[in-house]
């Protein structure tokens, strides 16, 4: 069962929590599954808004706008600035789950299980938000994740739809689709020069499997330096063309993006809200001896400058 299927289960029962039931032959504490860090979410910009729809303002100036100055003279020249906006429309999302009272009484953590489950669901809520912000597609076809993906368009859909000329590179036409330095040079070449002034803020965004493939290619091509990489002694080799790699668990293997993560903006118009209902106030829950929990948030993700995001797609499996 994958993590989305686990969250979709209607009610957590003693059967679901069997790994934590008191067992006379074991004294081990209840073990929680580890979850990946949300690496991209921490690097993105976040904007808090009171309205569910609106605009994020942008300002830009031209280049070579200074002029010579003459004493006691004004030729009337004034530099200009352009003002633009990016539209946002937040979508309300939820994560509901139920737990039977039997679970709390028969589990090794007892009443403490409520805190454990809430922490687990909170972590997963954050992971799923990042997943949606990357892979969301309102036109997603039929499949087990259709209801999830169709909530909102994510970063990859947004930069594909924007279709800025030269910013979407078909990786299948380079090195037969096998990811390598050729794709990185092509992506960096496609990045407009004005955005290269701050290359230190850029990241190669890719899946962990793709990053592992990159490592393997280094070892195969240069065994001497590859040995340092294997021993964890060569951080430089993990910065191709001087740009660090950001591996993201929910990122698709077939795509690599070059961009400053600050180009991606999470807009929140309603902070995460948690609700808890028990049988003390709900007759149906009382009849089934359950507790009900739900998280809500209203959010959207936008790309500030699609011109500054390079997408390499169509890569073969790592």
Buried (B, 14 or more C-beta within 10 A) or exposed (E): EEEBEBBBEEBBBBEBBEEBBEEEEEEEEBEBEEEEEBBBBEBBBEBEBEEBEBEBEEEEEEEEEEEEEEEEEEEEEEEEEEEEEBEBBBBEBEBEBBBBBBBBEBBBBEEEBBEBBBEBBBBBBBBBBBBBBBBBBEEBEEEEBEEBBBBBBBBBBBBBEBEBEEBBBEBBEBBEBBBBBEBBEBBBEBBEEEBEEEBEBBBBBBBBBBBEBBBEBBBEEEEEBBEBBEEEEBEEBBEBEEBEBBBBBBBBBBBBBBBBBBBBBBBBBBEBEEEEBBBEEBEEBEEBEBBBBBBBBBBBBBBBBBBBBBBBBBBBEB
